[in-house]
Amino acid sequence: MNTIIDLRSDTVTKPTPEMLTAMMEAKVGDDVYGEDETVLALEHNLANMFDMEAGLFCPSGTMTNQIAIQIQTQPGDEVICADNAHIFKYEGGGMASNSGVQARLIPSVYGKIKTQDIDSAVNAVDVHFPRTSLVCLENTSNRGGGSFYTKEELLEIYQLCNKHNLPLHLDGARVFNALAVADYDATFLGNKFKTISVCLSKSLGAPVGSVLLGSNELIQQAKRVRKRMGGGMRQAGYIAAAGLYAIQHHVQLLPTDHQHAAFIAQMLQQQSFVEGMLPVKTNIIIFKLTNADVADKFQQFLKTNHILANKVSATELRFVFHLNITSDHVSELAECIKRFN
Ligand SMILES: *Cc1c(COP(=O)(O)O)cnc(C)c1O
């Protein structure tokens, strides 16, 4: 049987044998009592990397985002984010249901929002208006095709938020993909954002896990919300060990995924059945087929060749490159693309 080349998402990565060994050998304790040294090591490691005071290990990126929103808002407030932000589109209405806040959506360009649009979305102090209390950016942007913010863009947004006294949250589910290509480092982000959510299960091989970073005070509040949401875990060091292993060994491999994406993107652009593509900056390719029928047929053709890809609309497909996609897989995919016509 052929192995399946799974390009549906970078969440499909599985632990390597070495990662599994690290997990089996983890020293654990009850993390709700703060006694799991592997969880503590992961939290400290990431906090140091981003020059933040503290970290909090959670089961998912959805939970770290939702906690970040809850500890920085009051019910009735407004959260500014892109119209295609994960926190708005893909978290089950969580910000409304968990925190009682509403989203103030900004039309985005490749998932990114602009300083002047944020500025006009900040409500004046007036009893008629919701209180604007948080701005969320996504970096890289999932629906934006893996786009990333430049240093200049972030500095501008940061200065504006400072002017309005507004905290910034970063949905950094793919922050390491951004750091692999952007003109800033982790500490730059840590010094601009009040909270950052980092995922360990995207591209990096860890089975689950996300860490919320922030000040000691915010993370103390976050711990209570995590418990309330049912995310307080006991001997969680076994899975935190996978996250630690991922940071030490797999983050450095991300540029390979980016090269794979660039190679396939260039090839797709030469095909007559491909009509357009979002700019490919990291590990994601979102491309448009000439029509819905062609999109269906191409997806089906790939599937019969053991290659899986998701549709993001009737005419658009998405390829996501990650740890478990090898250069042999990429050659096989390239061959397959050439054969479709
Ligand atoms: C995947 C993802 C998350 C978190 O998803 P979980 O599956 O809950 O870990 C958050 N933000 C973005 C942009 C994502 O792509």
The ligand as an SDF file (V2000), in Angstrom:
LIG
                    3D

 15 15  0  0  0  0  0  0  0  0999 V2000
   -4.9930   25.6520   14.4630 C   0  0  0  0  0  0  0  0  0  0  0  0
   -5.1360   27.0630   14.8460 C   0  0  0  0  0  0  0  0  0  0  0  0
   -5.4610   27.4350   16.1610 C   0  0  0  0  0  0  0  0  0  0  0  0
   -5.6960   26.4730   17.2820 C   0  0  0  0  0  0  0  0  0  0  0  0
   -6.2950   25.3120   16.9490 O   0  0  0  0  0  0  0  0  0  0  0  0
   -6.3880   24.0490   17.9110 P   0  0  0  0  0  0  0  0  0  0  0  0
   -6.7510   22.9850   16.9420 O   0  0  0  0  0  0  0  0  0  0  0  0
   -7.4300   24.3550   18.8950 O   0  0  0  0  0  0  0  0  0  0  0  0
   -5.0640   23.8280   18.5630 O   0  0  0  0  0  0  0  0  0  0  0  0
   -5.5380   28.7790   16.4490 C   0  0  0  0  0  0  0  0  0  0  0  0
   -5.2980   29.7040   15.5140 N   0  0  0  0  0  0  0  0  0  0  0  0
   -4.9700   29.3960   14.2520 C   0  0  0  0  0  0  0  0  0  0  0  0
   -4.6650   30.4840   13.2780 C   0  0  0  0  0  0  0  0  0  0  0  0
   -4.8830   28.0580   13.8630 C   0  0  0  0  0  0  0  0  0  0  0  0
   -4.5720   27.7680   12.6010 O   0  0  0  0  0  0  0  0  0  0  0  0
  1  2  1  0
  2  3  1  0
  2 14  2  0
  3  4  1  0
  3 10  2  0
  4  5  1  0
  5  6  1  0
  6  7  2  0
  6  8  1  0
  6  9  1  0
 10 11  1  0
 11 12  2  0
 12 13  1  0
 12 14  1  0
 14 15  1  0
M  END
$$$$
